[in-house]
Each structure stands twice: as C-alpha cells, then as structure tokens.
Amino acid sequence: MSLDGNRIASSMNDISFPMPTTDILLAYYSALITTIGTKVRMFDYNETVEIVFQGTDVFSGAQNHPMHLHGHSFYVVGSGVGNFDNETDPKSYNLIDPPKLNTIRVPKKGWVTVRFIANNRGMFLIWNVAFIF
C-alpha cells in the first residue's frame, strides 16, 4: 500500500509478485515449497543460467523495471523492444564482450536477457523465483 492508501502493483513477464507467506528456505527444507506460491529453481554449481525479462505494461503509467539478483553479478547479453522472440532475438546477443552488472532496468514494453554462472551457493530471490545453488 502507498502512503495515500492506494495499492501499488507491478509485474514482470506478466506475473505479479506474490509475497511468500512462508519463509522460502524453511519451506524448501520442510518439503512445503509447492504450497508457498513462489517458484523454486535449482541449479548445479557453476551452471550457466540465462534469464529473459519481458517488460509488460499492465498500467499506462508503467516505467522501466529494475531487476537485481542478490549474490551474483550477471552479463547483459541482449535487449530489445517489443516481445522477445526466441527464434530471432538470440541471434543478436553480444557474447563477445557483454557488460557485467548487478542491476538492470527492463525497458517498458521491451526485454533484457542476462546470463550468470551459478557459483555462489545459497538461495537467492529474484522476482517470484527463488534460485538454489
């Protein structure tokens, strides 16, 4: 809620963020992870992970959306306007010298692709997905 009583809403990839009702790590160790409303992805140590963030415009006043992955920096390998096309857009990725960042702004009505190496063990939350390494 905002200070004036209005609700604040946001989404990424057409998914709103549901605040977990149970601690994610506790739910994972208690085998309750399917009941908390948050997706969990497990990766092997040193696995290369690619995430495409699609900026959606749920509200007419939507802005660029910052994304940050705790515990890691990532390489920004691609970005564009409109909807991400899995067939054509990866052909334009910068795999030679992509910038390495820890926060990126996903453009309003656009997309950004990031890659990182899962080499920092632990559980890290990004949007409504918890990553476990």
Helices and strands as residue ranges (DSSP letters): E 11-12, E 15-16, H 24-29, G 33-35, E 39-42, E 47-54, E 65-68, E 74-81, G 89-92, E 100-101, E 103-106, E 110-118, E 123-126, E 129-132
